[in-house]
């Protein structure tokens, strides 16, 4: 049996499609924990109507104030009845065979978590061809530390016990919640398996709402989140039982998150979602948050300054630029 946790905030246009993708599963062994995070649209009312028609759908709330998807997801998995947890965003959908597929695999791979293939779409499934297809590798932890993300939140089917082991989502993070969760799971040494070469069993909606949010305000959240994330993960690495040289290697990899967030700001500015003044301000704030950090030593701080300069000179347009610079700086 699988508990599907859906955290929601103002996704009324998509809620019916998302929940019905669960109702229409080929396997009936599921429950939905729908957690509303103080929505101001009618998405909660839509969910309540669907719940009135199917007793497997349970509605929860984050009380009065908006607390974020991480708090909503924690409420959801802690309220769940079953041993396996799947997190589904409130605008994404499951393929009809998803739950059946995952139950079949966990019977063979009774581990802390399993990782599955996902697809993408804009308006309806099938209108995009990009597939999120993770591979088995011994470098998944390094990939997450560098912010080269091999899978996303719905890719994973968790055992409930494993979420207890890592204390669920960090509710202090305004962004990067799933990145942090997966990084900690790997650092803690949880046992997992990647199911390769399969058709997607879920579909991630590519957002077209760029013009509806304030990229500068979102950027400030990324600065805060990356600072919390890197400092928290740095402490975990240092307190771990990893061999000394491996600790150093992981800390060097962690620098990649800073580069990725800087790159994000450059892209947003190039598309007109923020002006250059805000871009430089955010990059400077991000850089200053690590200027005295042990994550960056003297030489890597210099390289970070060079990276920022050539990034803003337009070198981000070169294919593989950020991946190469992450490798050099880490």
Secondary structure, 3 states (H helix, E strand, C coil): CEEEEEEECCCHHHHHHHHHHHHCCCCCCEEEEEEECCCCCCHHHHHHHHHHHCCCEEEEECCCCCCCHHHHHHHHHHHCCCCEEEECCCCCEECCCHHHHHHHHHHHCCCCEEECCEEEECCCCCCCCCEECCCCCCCHHHHHHHCCCCCCHHHEEEEHHHHHHCCCCCCCCCCCHHHHHHHHHHHCCCCEEECCCCCCCEEEECCCCHHHCCHHHHHHHHHHHHHHHHHHHHHHHHHCCCCHHHHHHHHHHHHHHHHHHHHHHHHHHHCCCCCHHHHHHHHHHHHHHCCCCCCCCHHHHHHHHHHHHHHHCCHHHCCCHHHHHHHHHC
